[in-house]
Amino acid sequence: MKYMMLVYLDEQAMSESEREHCYVESAQLAQELNSSGQFVDASPLHPVATATSVRVRNGKRLVTDGPFAETREQLGGYYLINAGDLDEAIRIAERIPPAQFGTVEIRPVMEIAGLPES
């Protein structure tokens, strides 16, 4: 069974040097998990200000900047894709079936050194 561990914290909770140290420690943990066969994928996300949300209602796409959250909607899963740019990612997001009923939030994934290759 696979588990996604979503880490929530205040984006301002760490200084830049603390954040860099956290990335190093996260990469070390990922290496340890990889050695034991438990690692699947991990990456921090860019800040929520870089998010884009996509909805499809009655066949029409609505794209908004920033994250989208309502108390009646919870994170139910994720897709990890390669896209040339945000427009291509939006075109893919509108094809994801749950976009008909909920919201697909698009956020660039931050790449940091030291994580295992997939």
N, CA, C and O atoms as a GROMACS GRO file, in nm:
protein
  472
    1MET      N    1   0.084  -0.117   0.000
    1MET     CA    2   0.000   0.000   0.000
    1MET      C    3   0.090   0.125   0.000
    1MET      O    4   0.190   0.132   0.070
    2LYS      N    5   0.051   0.217  -0.077
    2LYS     CA    6   0.128   0.342  -0.083
    2LYS      C    7   0.055   0.449  -0.002
    2LYS      O    8  -0.068   0.450   0.006
    3TYR      N    9   0.132   0.538   0.058
    3TYR     CA   10   0.077   0.651   0.132
    3TYR      C   11   0.142   0.780   0.084
    3TYR      O   12   0.264   0.786   0.064
    4MET      N   13   0.061   0.880   0.066
    4MET     CA   14   0.111   1.015   0.038
    4MET      C   15   0.111   1.090   0.169
    4MET      O   16   0.009   1.095   0.238
    5MET      N   17   0.222   1.147   0.202
    5MET     CA   18   0.230   1.230   0.322
    5MET      C   19   0.242   1.374   0.279
    5MET      O   20   0.346   1.418   0.231
    6LEU      N   21   0.132   1.447   0.297
    6LEU     CA   22   0.129   1.588   0.260
    6LEU      C   23   0.173   1.671   0.380
    6LEU      O   24   0.116   1.659   0.489
    7VAL      N   25   0.271   1.751   0.361
    7VAL     CA   26   0.326   1.831   0.471
    7VAL      C   27   0.268   1.972   0.464
    7VAL      O   28   0.288   2.043   0.366
    8TYR      N   29   0.197   2.011   0.569
    8TYR     CA   30   0.140   2.145   0.576
    8TYR      C   31   0.214   2.225   0.682
    8TYR      O   32   0.233   2.177   0.793
    9LEU      N   33   0.255   2.343   0.648
    9LEU     CA   34   0.314   2.435   0.744
    9LEU      C   35   0.309   2.576   0.688
    9LEU      O   36   0.291   2.595   0.568
   10ASP      N   37   0.323   2.672   0.775
   10ASP     CA   38   0.326   2.812   0.734
   10ASP      C   39   0.448   2.834   0.646
   10ASP      O   40   0.560   2.801   0.687
   11GLU      N   41   0.429   2.888   0.526
   11GLU     CA   42   0.542   2.910   0.434
   11GLU      C   43   0.646   3.004   0.492
   11GLU      O   44   0.762   3.003   0.449
   12GLN      N   45   0.608   3.084   0.590
   12GLN     CA   46   0.701   3.179   0.652
   12GLN      C   47   0.764   3.124   0.779
   12GLN      O   48   0.836   3.195   0.848
   13ALA      N   49   0.737   2.997   0.811
   13ALA     CA   50   0.782   2.940   0.938
   13ALA      C   51   0.933   2.920   0.945
   13ALA      O   52   0.989   2.913   1.054
   14MET      N   53   1.000   2.911   0.830
   14MET     CA   54   1.145   2.886   0.829
   14MET      C   55   1.218   2.999   0.757
   14MET      O   56   1.166   3.059   0.663
   15SER      N   57   1.340   3.025   0.803
   15SER     CA   58   1.427   3.118   0.730
   15SER      C   59   1.479   3.045   0.606
   15SER      O   60   1.462   2.924   0.594
   16GLU      N   61   1.542   3.117   0.517
   16GLU     CA   62   1.596   3.054   0.395
   16GLU      C   63   1.701   2.950   0.429
   16GLU      O   64   1.705   2.844   0.367
   17SER      N   65   1.787   2.978   0.527
   17SER     CA   66   1.890   2.879   0.564
   17SER      C   67   1.826   2.756   0.630
   17SER      O   68   1.872   2.644   0.608
   18GLU      N   69   1.723   2.776   0.711
   18GLU     CA   70   1.652   2.662   0.769
   18GLU      C   71   1.584   2.578   0.662
   18GLU      O   72   1.582   2.455   0.669
   19ARG      N   73   1.529   2.646   0.562
   19ARG     CA   74   1.463   2.577   0.451
   19ARG      C   75   1.564   2.493   0.373
   19ARG      O   76   1.537   2.378   0.339
   20GLU      N   77   1.680   2.551   0.344
   20GLU     CA   78   1.785   2.476   0.272
   20GLU      C   79   1.830   2.355   0.352
   20GLU      O   80   1.850   2.247   0.297
   21HIS      N   81   1.844   2.373   0.483
   21HIS     CA   82   1.882   2.261   0.569
   21HIS      C   83   1.773   2.153   0.568
   21HIS      O   84   1.802   2.034   0.566
   22CYS      N   85   1.649   2.196   0.568
   22CYS     CA   86   1.536   2.103   0.561
   22CYS      C   87   1.541   2.022   0.432
   22CYS      O   88   1.513   1.902   0.432
   23TYR      N   89   1.576   2.087   0.320
   23TYR     CA   90   1.587   2.016   0.192
   23TYR      C   91   1.694   1.907   0.199
   23TYR      O   92   1.674   1.796   0.150
   24VAL      N   93   1.808   1.941   0.261
   24VAL     CA   94   1.917   1.843   0.274
   24VAL      C   95   1.871   1.725   0.360
   24VAL      O   96   1.893   1.609   0.324
   25GLU      N   97   1.807   1.755   0.472
   25GLU     CA   98   1.758   1.648   0.559
   25GLU      C   99   1.649   1.565   0.491
   25GLU      O  100   1.644   1.443   0.507
   26SER      N  101   1.563   1.632   0.415
   26SER     CA  102   1.458   1.561   0.342
   26SER      C  103   1.518   1.468   0.238
   26SER      O  104   1.470   1.356   0.219
   27ALA      N  105   1.623   1.514   0.169
   27ALA     CA  106   1.690   1.430   0.070
   27ALA      C  107   1.756   1.310   0.138
   27ALA      O  108   1.756   1.200   0.083
   28GLN      N  109   1.814   1.332   0.256
   28GLN     CA  110   1.876   1.221   0.329
   28GLN      C  111   1.771   1.118   0.369
   28GLN      O  112   1.793   0.998   0.356
   29LEU      N  113   1.656   1.164   0.419
   29LEU     CA  114   1.548   1.073   0.455
   29LEU      C  115   1.501   0.997   0.331
   29LEU      O  116   1.478   0.877   0.337
   30ALA      N  117   1.485   1.068   0.221
   30ALA     CA  118   1.442   1.004   0.096
   30ALA      C  119   1.541   0.895   0.055
   30ALA      O  120   1.501   0.788   0.008
   31GLN      N  121   1.672   0.922   0.072
   31GLN     CA  122   1.774   0.822   0.039
   31GLN      C  123   1.760   0.700   0.130
   31GLN      O  124   1.772   0.586   0.084
   32GLU      N  125   1.736   0.724   0.258
   32GLU     CA  126   1.716   0.613   0.352
   32GLU      C  127   1.594   0.530   0.315
   32GLU      O  128   1.599   0.407   0.313
   33LEU      N  129   1.484   0.598   0.285
   33LEU     CA  130   1.363   0.526   0.246
   33LEU      C  131   1.384   0.450   0.115
   33LEU      O  132   1.332   0.340   0.096
   34ASN      N  133   1.460   0.510   0.025
   34ASN     CA  134   1.491   0.443  -0.102
   34ASN      C  135   1.571   0.315  -0.077
   34ASN      O  136   1.545   0.213  -0.140
   35SER      N  137   1.667   0.322   0.014
   35SER     CA  138   1.749   0.205   0.046
   35SER      C  139   1.666   0.090   0.104
   35SER      O  140   1.698  -0.027   0.085
   36SER      N  141   1.558   0.125   0.174
   36SER     CA  142   1.473   0.021   0.233
   36SER      C  143   1.357  -0.018   0.141
   36SER      O  144   1.273  -0.100   0.179
   37GLY      N  145   1.353   0.039   0.020
   37GLY     CA  146   1.248   0.005  -0.075
   37GLY      C  147   1.115   0.074  -0.050
   37GLY      O  148   1.014   0.034  -0.107
   38GLN      N  149   1.113   0.176   0.034
   38GLN     CA  150   0.988   0.243   0.068
   38GLN      C  151   0.965   0.373  -0.008
   38GLN      O  152   0.854   0.426  -0.006
   39PHE      N  153   1.065   0.424  -0.075
   39PHE     CA  154   1.055   0.553  -0.144
   39PHE      C  155   0.984   0.536  -0.278
   39PHE      O  156   1.018   0.446  -0.356
   40VAL      N  157   0.887   0.624  -0.306
   40VAL     CA  158   0.820   0.627  -0.436
   40VAL      C  159   0.852   0.758  -0.505
   40VAL      O  160   0.909   0.758  -0.615
   41ASP      N  161   0.818   0.872  -0.444
   41ASP     CA  162   0.843   1.003  -0.503
   41ASP      C  163   0.829   1.109  -0.395
   41ASP      O  164   0.748   1.092  -0.303
   42ALA      N  165   0.904   1.215  -0.404
   42ALA     CA  166   0.892   1.326  -0.310
   42ALA      C  167   0.947   1.452  -0.372
   42ALA      O  168   1.046   1.448  -0.445
   43SER      N  169   0.883   1.564  -0.343
   43SER     CA  170   0.931   1.695  -0.383
   43SER      C  171   0.854   1.801  -0.308
   43SER      O  172   0.734   1.788  -0.286
   44PRO      N  173   0.923   1.908  -0.266
   44PRO     CA  174   0.849   2.022  -0.211
   44PRO      C  175   0.782   2.096  -0.326
   44PRO      O  176   0.826   2.087  -0.441
   45LEU      N  177   0.676   2.168  -0.295
   45LEU     CA  178   0.608   2.248  -0.395
   45LEU      C  179   0.650   2.394  -0.384
   45LEU      O  180   0.687   2.440  -0.276
   46HIS      N  181   0.644   2.464  -0.494
   46HIS     CA  182   0.666   2.608  -0.491
   46HIS      C  183   0.554   2.670  -0.406
   46HIS      O  184   0.452   2.605  -0.383
   47PRO      N  185   0.570   2.794  -0.361
   47PRO     CA  186   0.468   2.859  -0.276
   47PRO      C  187   0.330   2.860  -0.341
   47PRO      O  188   0.317   2.852  -0.463
   48VAL      N  189   0.227   2.870  -0.257
   48VAL     CA  190   0.090   2.868  -0.307
   48VAL      C  191   0.061   2.982  -0.404
   48VAL      O  192  -0.033   2.974  -0.483
   49ALA      N  193   0.139   3.089  -0.398
   49ALA     CA  194   0.119   3.200  -0.491
   49ALA      C  195   0.144   3.158  -0.636
   49ALA      O  196   0.101   3.228  -0.728
   50THR      N  197   0.213   3.045  -0.658
   50THR     CA  198   0.239   2.998  -0.795
   50THR      C  199   0.132   2.902  -0.845
   50THR      O  200   0.139   2.854  -0.958
   51ALA      N  201   0.032   2.874  -0.762
   51ALA     CA  202  -0.071   2.775  -0.796
   51ALA      C  203  -0.168   2.828  -0.901
   51ALA      O  204  -0.192   2.949  -0.911
   52THR      N  205  -0.224   2.737  -0.977
   52THR     CA  206  -0.331   2.764  -1.072
   52THR      C  207  -0.437   2.657  -1.052
   52THR      O  208  -0.405   2.538  -1.040
   53SER      N  209  -0.563   2.696  -1.048
   53SER     CA  210  -0.671   2.601  -1.030
   53SER      C  211  -0.757   2.594  -1.156
   53SER      O  212  -0.781   2.696  -1.221
   54VAL      N  213  -0.803   2.474  -1.189
   54VAL     CA  214  -0.884   2.451  -1.309
   54VAL      C  215  -1.014   2.381  -1.269
   54VAL      O  216  -1.012   2.283  -1.194
   55ARG      N  217  -1.126   2.432  -1.319
   55ARG     CA  218  -1.256   2.368  -1.302
   55ARG      C  219  -1.318   2.354  -1.441
   55ARG      O  220  -1.292   2.436  -1.530
   56VAL      N  221  -1.398   2.251  -1.458
   56VAL     CA  222  -1.475   2.237  -1.580
   56VAL      C  223  -1.621   2.223  -1.538
   56VAL      O  224  -1.656   2.130  -1.465
   57ARG      N  225  -1.704   2.314  -1.582
   57ARG     CA  226  -1.847   2.312  -1.550
   57ARG      C  227  -1.924   2.329  -1.682
   57ARG      O  228  -1.900   2.422  -1.758
   58ASN      N  229  -2.016   2.238  -1.705
   58ASN     CA  230  -2.096   2.242  -1.827
   58ASN      C  231  -2.008   2.254  -1.951
   58ASN      O  232  -2.041   2.326  -2.045
   59GLY      N  233  -1.895   2.182  -1.950
   59GLY     CA  234  -1.805   2.181  -2.064
   59GLY      C  235  -1.718   2.304  -2.078
   59GLY      O  236  -1.643   2.315  -2.175
   60LYS      N  237  -1.725   2.397  -1.983
   60LYS     CA  238  -1.644   2.519  -1.992
   60LYS      C  239  -1.538   2.519  -1.884
   60LYS      O  240  -1.564   2.486  -1.768
   61ARG      N  241  -1.418   2.556  -1.925
   61ARG     CA  242  -1.303   2.560  -1.834
   61ARG      C  243  -1.295   2.696  -1.766
   61ARG      O  244  -1.311   2.800  -1.830
   62LEU      N  245  -1.270   2.694  -1.634
   62LEU     CA  246  -1.247   2.815  -1.557
   62LEU      C  247  -1.111   2.800  -1.492
   62LEU      O  248  -1.088   2.708  -1.414
   63VAL      N  249  -1.020   2.891  -1.523
   63VAL     CA  250  -0.884   2.888  -1.469
   63VAL      C  251  -0.868   3.008  -1.377
   63VAL      O  252  -0.896   3.122  -1.416
   64THR      N  253  -0.822   2.983  -1.252
   64THR     CA  254  -0.798   3.092  -1.158
   64THR      C  255  -0.657   3.081  -1.102
   64THR      O  256  -0.603   2.971  -1.086
   65ASP      N  257  -0.599   3.196  -1.072
   65ASP     CA  258  -0.468   3.198  -1.008
   65ASP      C  259  -0.484   3.162  -0.861
   65ASP      O  260  -0.585   3.194  -0.798
   66GLY      N  261  -0.382   3.095  -0.809
   66GLY     CA  262  -0.380   3.063  -0.667
   66GLY      C  263  -0.449   2.932  -0.635
   66GLY      O  264  -0.516   2.873  -0.720
   67PRO      N  265  -0.432   2.889  -0.512
   67PRO     CA  266  -0.494   2.763  -0.470
   67PRO      C  267  -0.644   2.780  -0.453
   67PRO      O  268  -0.693   2.892  -0.440
   68PHE      N  269  -0.714   2.671  -0.454
   68PHE     CA  270  -0.857   2.673  -0.432
   68PHE      C  271  -0.887   2.579  -0.318
   68PHE      O  272  -0.848   2.462  -0.322
   69ALA      N  273  -0.956   2.626  -0.217
   69ALA     CA  274  -0.991   2.538  -0.105
   69ALA      C  275  -1.124   2.582  -0.047
   69ALA      O  276  -1.146   2.701  -0.023
   70GLU      N  277  -1.211   2.488  -0.026
   70GLU     CA  278  -1.334   2.510   0.046
   70GLU      C  279  -1.343   2.398   0.147
   70GLU      O  280  -1.288   2.290   0.125
   71THR      N  281  -1.409   2.422   0.258
   71THR     CA  282  -1.416   2.318   0.360
   71THR      C  283  -1.486   2.193   0.310
   71THR      O  284  -1.466   2.085   0.365
   72ARG      N  285  -1.568   2.206   0.207
   72ARG     CA  286  -1.637   2.087   0.157
   72ARG      C  287  -1.551   2.008   0.059
   72ARG      O  288  -1.591   1.899   0.018
   73GLU      N  289  -1.434   2.059   0.020
   73GLU     CA  290  -1.344   1.986  -0.069
   73GLU      C  291  -1.215   1.952   0.005
   73GLU      O  292  -1.158   2.038   0.072
   74GLN      N  293  -1.170   1.830  -0.008
   74GLN     CA  294  -1.044   1.787   0.052
   74GLN      C  295  -0.957   1.727  -0.057
   74GLN      O  296  -1.007   1.683  -0.160
   75LEU      N  297  -0.828   1.727  -0.034
   75LEU     CA  298  -0.734   1.667  -0.127
   75LEU      C  299  -0.762   1.518  -0.135
   75LEU      O  300  -0.766   1.450  -0.033
   76GLY      N  301  -0.781   1.467  -0.256
   76GLY     CA  302  -0.814   1.327  -0.273
   76GLY      C  303  -0.709   1.248  -0.349
   76GLY      O  304  -0.719   1.126  -0.356
   77GLY      N  305  -0.610   1.312  -0.404
   77GLY     CA  306  -0.506   1.244  -0.480
   77GLY      C  307  -0.427   1.345  -0.561
   77GLY      O  308  -0.452   1.466  -0.554
   78TYR      N  309  -0.331   1.293  -0.638
   78TYR     CA  310  -0.252   1.384  -0.721
   78TYR      C  311  -0.202   1.315  -0.846
   78TYR      O  312  -0.187   1.193  -0.849
   79TYR      N  313  -0.178   1.391  -0.945
   79TYR     CA  314  -0.112   1.348  -1.067
   79TYR      C  315   0.021   1.421  -1.074
   79TYR      O  316   0.029   1.539  -1.042
   80LEU      N  317   0.125   1.351  -1.114
   80LEU     CA  318   0.255   1.413  -1.137
   80LEU      C  319   0.282   1.402  -1.285
   80LEU      O  320   0.291   1.291  -1.338
   81ILE      N  321   0.294   1.513  -1.353
   81ILE     CA  322   0.307   1.513  -1.499
   81ILE      C  323   0.428   1.594  -1.542
   81ILE      O  324   0.483   1.672  -1.465
   82ASN      N  325   0.470   1.575  -1.667
   82ASN     CA  326   0.566   1.662  -1.733
   82ASN      C  327   0.490   1.747  -1.833
   82ASN      O  328   0.412   1.695  -1.911
   83ALA      N  329   0.512   1.876  -1.831
   83ALA     CA  330   0.447   1.968  -1.924
   83ALA      C  331   0.547   2.076  -1.962
   83ALA      O  332   0.630   2.116  -1.880
   84GLY      N  333   0.539   2.120  -2.085
   84GLY     CA  334   0.632   2.223  -2.133
   84GLY      C  335   0.612   2.357  -2.067
   84GLY      O  336   0.708   2.432  -2.048
   85ASP      N  337   0.488   2.390  -2.031
   85ASP     CA  338   0.458   2.519  -1.968
   85ASP      C  339   0.322   2.510  -1.899
   85ASP      O  340   0.256   2.406  -1.904
   86LEU      N  341   0.280   2.618  -1.836
   86LEU     CA  342   0.155   2.620  -1.761
   86LEU      C  343   0.035   2.595  -1.853
   86LEU      O  344  -0.058   2.525  -1.814
   87ASP      N  345   0.037   2.651  -1.973
   87ASP     CA  346  -0.075   2.630  -2.065
   87ASP      C  347  -0.094   2.482  -2.098
   87ASP      O  348  -0.207   2.434  -2.101
   88GLU      N  349   0.015   2.411  -2.123
   88GLU     CA  350   0.007   2.268  -2.149
   88GLU      C  351  -0.046   2.193  -2.026
   88GLU      O  352  -0.126   2.101  -2.038
   89ALA      N  353   0.000   2.233  -1.908
   89ALA     CA  354  -0.047   2.171  -1.783
   89ALA      C  355  -0.197   2.194  -1.765
   89ALA      O  356  -0.268   2.105  -1.720
   90ILE      N  357  -0.245   2.313  -1.798
   90ILE     CA  358  -0.388   2.343  -1.787
   90ILE      C  359  -0.468   2.254  -1.882
   90ILE      O  360  -0.574   2.204  -1.845
   91ARG      N  361  -0.418   2.236  -2.003
   91ARG     CA  362  -0.488   2.148  -2.100
   91ARG      C  363  -0.496   2.005  -2.048
   91ARG      O  364  -0.596   1.936  -2.069
   92ILE      N  365  -0.392   1.959  -1.981
   92ILE     CA  366  -0.395   1.825  -1.922
   92ILE      C  367  -0.492   1.822  -1.804
   92ILE      O  368  -0.570   1.728  -1.790
   93ALA      N  369  -0.487   1.925  -1.718
   93ALA     CA  370  -0.572   1.930  -1.599
   93ALA      C  371  -0.720   1.924  -1.635
   93ALA      O  372  -0.798   1.859  -1.564
   94GLU      N  373  -0.760   1.990  -1.742
   94GLU     CA  374  -0.902   1.989  -1.776
   94GLU      C  375  -0.949   1.853  -1.826
   94GLU      O  376  -1.069   1.830  -1.836
   95ARG      N  377  -0.855   1.763  -1.856
   95ARG     CA  378  -0.888   1.627  -1.899
   95ARG      C  379  -0.897   1.528  -1.783
   95ARG      O  380  -0.942   1.415  -1.801
   96ILE      N  381  -0.857   1.570  -1.666
   96ILE     CA  382  -0.862   1.482  -1.549
   96ILE      C  383  -1.009   1.471  -1.506
   96ILE      O  384  -1.073   1.572  -1.478
   97PRO      N  385  -1.064   1.350  -1.501
   97PRO     CA  386  -1.208   1.333  -1.476
   97PRO      C  387  -1.263   1.407  -1.354
   97PRO      O  388  -1.370   1.466  -1.366
   98PRO      N  389  -1.198   1.407  -1.239
   98PRO     CA  390  -1.257   1.479  -1.125
   98PRO      C  391  -1.269   1.630  -1.144
   98PRO      O  392  -1.334   1.696  -1.062
   99ALA      N  393  -1.209   1.688  -1.247
   99ALA     CA  394  -1.225   1.831  -1.272
   99ALA      C  395  -1.371   1.865  -1.300
   99ALA      O  396  -1.412   1.980  -1.286
  100GLN      N  397  -1.449   1.764  -1.340
  100GLN     CA  398  -1.592   1.785  -1.365
  100GLN      C  399  -1.670   1.809  -1.236
  100GLN      O  400  -1.779   1.867  -1.239
  101PHE      N  401  -1.615   1.765  -1.125
  101PHE     CA  402  -1.688   1.772  -0.997
  101PHE      C  403  -1.616   1.854  -0.891
  101PHE      O  404  -1.679   1.903  -0.798
  102GLY      N  405  -1.484   1.868  -0.905
  102GLY     CA  406  -1.404   1.938  -0.806
  102GLY      C  407  -1.310   2.036  -0.874
  102GLY      O  408  -1.346   2.098  -0.974
  103THR      N  409  -1.190   2.050  -0.820
  103THR     CA  410  -1.091   2.144  -0.869
  103THR      C  411  -0.957   2.073  -0.881
  103THR      O  412  -0.918   1.997  -0.792
  104VAL      N  413  -0.886   2.097  -0.989
  104VAL     CA  414  -0.750   2.048  -1.005
  104VAL      C  415  -0.659   2.169  -0.987
  104VAL      O  416  -0.663   2.263  -1.066
  105GLU      N  417  -0.576   2.165  -0.882
  105GLU     CA  418  -0.481   2.273  -0.856
  105GLU      C  419  -0.348   2.237  -0.921
  105GLU      O  420  -0.297   2.127  -0.900
  106ILE      N  421  -0.292   2.327  -0.998
  106ILE     CA  422  -0.164   2.306  -1.065
  106ILE      C  423  -0.058   2.388  -0.993
  106ILE      O  424  -0.072   2.510  -0.978
  107ARG      N  425   0.049   2.322  -0.948
  107ARG     CA  426   0.161   2.392  -0.885
  107ARG      C  427   0.290   2.338  -0.940
  107ARG      O  428   0.307   2.216  -0.946
  108PRO      N  429   0.383   2.423  -0.979
  108PRO     CA  430   0.514   2.375  -1.021
  108PRO      C  431   0.583   2.301  -0.907
  108PRO      O  432   0.573   2.341  -0.791
  109VAL      N  433   0.653   2.196  -0.940
  109VAL     CA  434   0.725   2.117  -0.840
  109VAL      C  435   0.869   2.167  -0.834
  109VAL      O  436   0.935   2.181  -0.936
  110MET      N  437   0.915   2.192  -0.714
  110MET     CA  438   1.052   2.239  -0.692
  110MET      C  439   1.148   2.121  -0.704
  110MET      O  440   1.123   2.015  -0.647
  111GLU      N  441   1.256   2.140  -0.775
  111GLU     CA  442   1.358   2.037  -0.786
  111GLU      C  443   1.473   2.072  -0.692
  111GLU      O  444   1.524   2.184  -0.694
  112ILE      N  445   1.512   1.973  -0.608
  112ILE     CA  446   1.624   1.994  -0.520
  112ILE      C  447   1.724   1.881  -0.538
  112ILE      O  448   1.686   1.768  -0.569
  113ALA      N  449   1.849   1.910  -0.518
  113ALA     CA  450   1.953   1.811  -0.535
  113ALA      C  451   1.947   1.708  -0.423
  113ALA      O  452   1.908   1.738  -0.310
  114GLY      N  453   1.986   1.584  -0.456
  114GLY     CA  454   2.002   1.482  -0.354
  114GLY      C  455   1.890   1.381  -0.346
  114GLY      O  456   1.904   1.280  -0.277
  115LEU      N  457   1.777   1.404  -0.415
  115LEU     CA  458   1.669   1.307  -0.412
  115LEU      C  459   1.700   1.193  -0.509
  115LEU      O  460   1.763   1.215  -0.612
  116PRO      N  461   1.657   1.071  -0.477
  116PRO     CA  462   1.681   0.959  -0.568
  116PRO      C  463   1.608   0.978  -0.701
  116PRO      O  464   1.503   1.042  -0.705
  117GLU      N  465   1.663   0.922  -0.807
  117GLU     CA  466   1.598   0.924  -0.938
  117GLU      C  467   1.487   0.821  -0.939
  117GLU      O  468   1.500   0.716  -0.876
  118SER      N  469   1.378   0.849  -1.009
  118SER     CA  470   1.266   0.754  -1.019
  118SER      C  471   1.305   0.637  -1.106
  118SER      O  472   1.225   0.546  -1.127
   0.00000   0.00000   0.00000
